[in-house]
Amino acid sequence: MAEINPDEWDKFLSHYPDIHILQTSAWGKLKADFGWQVLHVISANSGAQLLVKKILPGVRFAYIPKGPVGMSWQQLWPEIDQVCRRLNCIFLKIEPDVWMVDDEKYVIPAEQLPPGCVQSRHSIQPLRTLVVDISEGEQQILGQMKQKTRYNINLAIKRSVVVRSHTSLGAFYHLMEITGQRDQFGIHSLEYYQRAFDLFSAHDQCQLLVAEYEGIPLGALIVFRNGCRAWYFYGASSNAHRDRMPNHLLQWEAMRWAKSQGCTEYDLWGVPDEDLATLEAKFSNREAGLWGIYRFKRGFGGALKRSVGPWDRVYNPTLYKLYSLWLKYRRVEN
């Protein structure tokens, strides 16, 4: 069984500098601190960071977020199967770090997937996102944005909004609580965000930015990076001074930071799972879920992309069916 420790995993990843941040050992350490069992499995020139979680008494599932890493996944699956069966997992969920060519074509050959894999209706990470090209100069990046978004960035500056880098998460978490209550979504604990920030800031792989007006925090976000990519995972805003457009300036400064770190892509992380025509036809009339977020994010000029998958490799069909029914009433924690 080709299980390795986190240091050996980092050595393996040194050959793949642009892998998704959810496959880094730092992300594994974060999840391990909050209830997940984390394992690293390799075979030849492929590998995966595997997360295992108890979902019901005596019932576990395994999860590969944005992986596997490398080539020739076929050689990896027998090793993964051994781990999953040893841990009595009822299934393995796989969400590869691969984009669809369009809404109908996959770019993963069927033989790359393990035998018995089924297309899943439940994803843990967002299926669809907007990715902004930040490889060119700042004027080119601004030029691909919607005119209204550029206007709002300049308006925030004119209205004395200032974006600063912070190391204390107090203001950020207070804004997260406000945002969660306002927009009716759950948030992580302060300890979770603090641990994520500590793990990645230690290697200059994340930045906490806060937009302020006269010293009052109006918005905040944490941006992460690995290799050539950056991700906007966590953001929050106040109910006050929204007319000063602090969040537009925040995103722009996050992109500028990512570019200064050598990134060429900025992933806005999560929009409704609809094709572009549907999104553009309906966003002005819908607010629920990710629709309100799409209205904001579309202004930054990113390309709409959809992940392949997710797939489930089922080990216990009976319990898997019961789990699928249970999912109708409760979502698995991200």
C-alpha positions in Angstrom: 0.0 0.0 0.0 1.6 3.2 -1.2 0.6 5.5 1.7 3.1 8.3 2.5 3.5 11.0 5.1 2.8 14.8 4.5 6.5 15.5 4.0 6.8 12.8 1.3 3.6 14.2 -0.2 5.2 17.7 -0.5 8.2 16.1 -2.2 5.9 14.4 -4.7 4.0 17.7 -5.3 7.3 19.5 -6.0 7.0 18.0 -9.5 3.5 19.5 -9.9 3.8 23.2 -8.8 0.5 24.3 -10.2 -1.8 21.8 -8.5 -5.0 22.9 -6.9 -4.6 24.3 -3.4 -7.1 21.7 -2.1 -4.5 19.0 -2.8 -1.7 20.7 -0.8 -0.6 19.3 2.5 -1.5 22.6 4.2 -5.1 22.1 3.2 -4.9 18.6 4.5 -3.6 19.9 7.9 -6.5 22.3 8.0 -9.1 19.6 7.4 -7.3 17.2 9.9 -7.7 19.8 12.6 -11.4 19.9 12.0 -12.6 16.4 11.9 -11.3 14.8 8.7 -8.8 11.9 8.5 -6.2 12.8 5.9 -4.1 10.3 4.0 -1.7 10.5 1.0 -1.5 7.8 -1.5 0.8 7.5 -4.5 1.5 5.0 -7.3 4.1 5.6 -10.0 3.5 9.1 -11.3 0.1 9.9 -9.8 -1.2 10.5 -6.3 -4.0 11.9 -4.2 -4.7 13.6 -0.9 -7.6 11.6 0.5 -10.0 13.0 3.1 -12.1 10.6 5.1 -15.2 11.7 7.1 -17.7 10.0 9.3 -21.2 10.9 8.1 -23.3 8.6 10.2 -22.5 6.3 13.1 -20.2 3.6 11.6 -20.5 5.1 8.1 -17.6 6.9 6.4 -17.0 8.3 3.0 -13.7 9.2 1.3 -13.1 12.3 -0.8 -10.5 13.4 -3.3 -10.9 17.2 -3.7 -9.6 18.6 -7.0 -7.5 15.5 -7.7 -5.8 13.1 -8.3 -2.5 14.7 -9.2 -0.3 13.6 -12.0 -0.8 11.1 -14.9 -1.9 7.5 -15.3 -4.6 7.5 -12.6 -5.4 3.9 -13.5 -2.4 2.7 -11.5 -3.6 4.7 -8.5 -7.1 3.4 -8.1 -6.2 -0.1 -6.6 -4.2 1.7 -3.9 -7.1 4.0 -3.2 -9.5 1.1 -3.1 -7.4 -0.7 -0.5 -7.4 2.4 1.8 -11.1 3.0 1.4 -12.0 -0.6 2.1 -9.7 -0.8 5.1 -11.4 2.2 6.6 -14.9 0.8 5.8 -15.9 3.7 3.5 -19.2 3.2 1.7 -18.0 5.2 -1.3 -15.3 7.5 -2.7 -16.2 10.9 -4.1 -13.9 12.2 -6.8 -13.9 15.8 -7.9 -11.0 16.2 -10.4 -9.2 19.4 -11.1 -10.3 19.3 -14.8 -12.6 21.6 -16.8 -15.2 20.5 -19.2 -14.6 21.4 -22.8 -18.2 22.6 -22.8 -21.5 21.6 -21.0 -21.5 18.2 -22.8 -17.9 17.1 -23.3 -15.5 15.7 -20.7 -11.8 15.7 -21.2 -11.0 12.8 -18.9 -10.9 9.5 -20.8 -13.3 7.0 -19.3 -10.4 4.6 -18.6 -8.8 7.1 -16.2 -11.7 6.6 -13.8 -11.9 3.6 -11.4 -14.3 0.8 -12.3 -17.8 1.1 -10.9 -17.7 4.9 -10.9 -21.1 6.6 -11.2 -21.9 10.2 -12.0 -23.0 11.9 -8.8 -25.7 14.5 -8.3 -24.0 15.9 -5.2 -20.8 18.0 -5.4 -18.9 19.3 -2.4 -17.0 22.1 -4.2 -18.8 24.5 -6.6 -19.2 23.0 -10.0 -19.1 26.2 -11.9 -17.0 29.3 -11.5 -15.6 32.4 -13.2 -11.9 32.6 -13.8 -10.3 35.9 -14.5 -7.2 36.1 -16.7 -4.6 38.3 -14.8 -1.6 37.4 -16.9 -1.6 40.8 -18.7 -1.0 44.3 -17.4 -3.4 46.0 -15.0 -5.0 48.1 -17.8 -5.7 45.0 -19.8 -7.2 43.3 -16.7 -9.4 46.3 -16.1 -10.3 46.4 -19.7 -11.9 43.0 -19.7 -14.3 43.9 -16.8 -17.8 45.3 -17.3 -17.8 49.1 -17.5 -20.0 49.3 -14.3 -17.4 47.3 -12.3 -14.6 49.5 -13.4 -16.7 52.5 -12.4 -17.4 51.0 -9.0 -13.7 50.4 -8.4 -12.9 54.0 -9.1 -16.0 55.2 -7.1 -14.7 53.3 -4.0 -11.4 55.1 -4.4 -13.0 58.5 -4.8 -15.2 57.9 -1.8 -12.2 57.3 0.4 -12.3 53.5 0.7 -8.9 52.1 1.5 -7.9 48.5 1.3 -5.2 47.3 3.8 -3.5 44.0 4.5 -4.4 42.6 8.0 -3.0 39.8 10.1 -5.8 39.9 12.8 -9.0 38.1 11.8 -11.2 39.9 14.3 -12.8 42.4 11.8 -13.0 39.7 9.1 -14.9 37.3 11.4 -17.3 40.0 12.6 -18.1 40.8 9.0 -18.6 37.1 8.3 -21.2 36.9 11.0 -23.0 39.9 9.6 -22.9 38.5 6.1 -24.0 35.0 7.2 -27.0 36.4 9.0 -27.9 38.8 6.2 -27.6 36.3 3.3 -28.7 33.2 5.3 -25.7 30.9 5.0 -23.6 29.0 7.5 -20.0 30.1 8.3 -17.0 28.3 9.8 -15.8 29.1 13.3 -13.2 31.8 13.9 -10.8 29.0 14.8 -11.2 27.5 11.3 -10.5 30.7 9.5 -7.6 31.5 11.8 -6.0 28.1 11.2 -6.4 28.4 7.4 -4.8 31.8 7.5 -2.0 30.7 9.7 -1.2 27.7 7.6 -1.0 29.5 4.3 0.3 32.9 5.3 3.3 31.1 6.8 4.3 30.4 3.2 3.0 33.7 1.8 0.2 31.8 0.1 -2.7 33.9 1.4 -3.6 37.5 2.1 -6.3 39.0 4.4 -7.5 42.2 2.9 -9.9 44.6 4.6 -11.7 47.6 3.0 -12.1 50.5 5.4 -13.7 53.9 5.4 -12.4 56.3 8.1 -11.0 53.3 9.9 -14.3 51.4 9.9 -14.2 47.9 8.2 -16.7 47.7 5.4 -15.6 44.4 3.7 -12.9 41.7 4.0 -11.7 38.7 2.1 -9.0 36.1 2.2 -7.4 35.2 -1.1 -5.2 32.0 -1.5 -2.7 31.1 -4.1 -0.7 28.1 -5.3 1.5 28.0 -8.4 0.0 30.1 -11.2 -3.5 30.2 -9.6 -5.3 32.2 -7.0 -8.7 31.6 -5.3 -11.2 33.8 -3.6 -12.7 31.4 -1.0 -13.9 33.7 1.8 -15.4 37.1 1.7 -17.7 39.3 3.9 -19.2 42.8 4.0 -20.9 45.2 6.3 -24.4 46.5 6.0 -23.0 50.1 6.3 -21.7 52.3 3.5 -22.6 49.9 0.7 -22.9 52.8 -1.6 -19.1 53.2 -1.4 -18.6 49.9 -3.3 -15.9 48.5 -1.0 -16.2 45.0 -2.3 -15.3 45.9 -5.9 -12.1 47.6 -4.7 -11.4 44.6 -2.5 -11.5 42.2 -5.4 -9.4 44.4 -7.5 -6.7 44.6 -4.8 -6.9 40.8 -4.3 -6.2 40.4 -8.0 -3.3 42.8 -7.9 -1.8 40.9 -4.9 -2.2 37.6 -6.8 -0.6 39.0 -9.9 2.3 40.3 -7.8 2.8 36.7 -6.5 3.2 35.4 -10.1 -0.4 34.2 -10.6 -2.0 34.3 -14.0 -5.5 33.2 -13.0 -7.9 34.4 -10.4 -10.7 32.0 -9.5 -13.9 33.8 -8.2 -15.0 30.4 -6.8 -18.6 29.6 -7.2 -21.6 30.7 -9.4 -24.9 29.0 -10.2 -24.5 25.7 -12.1 -26.2 27.0 -15.3 -24.8 27.7 -18.8 -23.9 31.2 -19.8 -27.0 31.9 -21.7 -29.2 30.9 -18.7 -27.1 32.9 -16.3 -27.2 36.1 -18.4 -30.9 35.7 -19.0 -31.9 35.2 -15.4 -29.4 36.9 -13.1 -31.1 40.3 -13.0 -34.3 38.7 -11.7 -32.9 36.2 -9.2 -31.3 36.6 -5.8 -31.5 33.3 -4.0 -28.4 31.1 -3.5 -25.5 32.0 -5.8 -27.5 34.2 -8.1 -26.9 37.4 -6.2 -23.2 36.5 -6.1 -23.1 35.9 -9.8 -24.5 39.4 -10.4 -21.4 40.8 -8.6 -18.8 38.4 -9.9 -19.7 38.6 -13.6 -18.6 42.2 -13.7 -14.9 41.2 -13.4 -14.8 39.6 -16.8 -14.0 36.1 -15.9 -14.5 33.1 -18.2 -17.3 30.7 -17.2 -15.9 27.3 -16.5 -17.4 24.0 -15.2 -15.6 21.2 -13.5 -16.0 17.6 -14.6 -17.5 15.2 -12.2 -18.2 14.6 -9.5 -18.1 10.8 -9.6 -18.7 8.3 -6.8 -16.9 5.0 -6.6 -19.4 2.8 -4.6 -18.1 0.1 -2.2 -21.4 -0.6 -0.3 -24.4 -0.2 -2.6 -27.0 -0.7 0.1 -25.6 1.9 2.5 -24.9 4.2 -0.5 -28.6 4.2 -1.4 -29.5 5.1 2.2 -26.9 7.8 2.2 -28.3 9.3 -1.0 -31.7 9.5 0.6 -30.2 11.1 3.7 -28.6 13.7 1.5 -32.0 15.0 0.6 -32.4 16.3 4.1 -28.9 17.2 5.0 -25.7 18.3 3.2 -22.3 17.0 3.9 -20.0 19.7 5.4 -17.6 21.2 3.0 
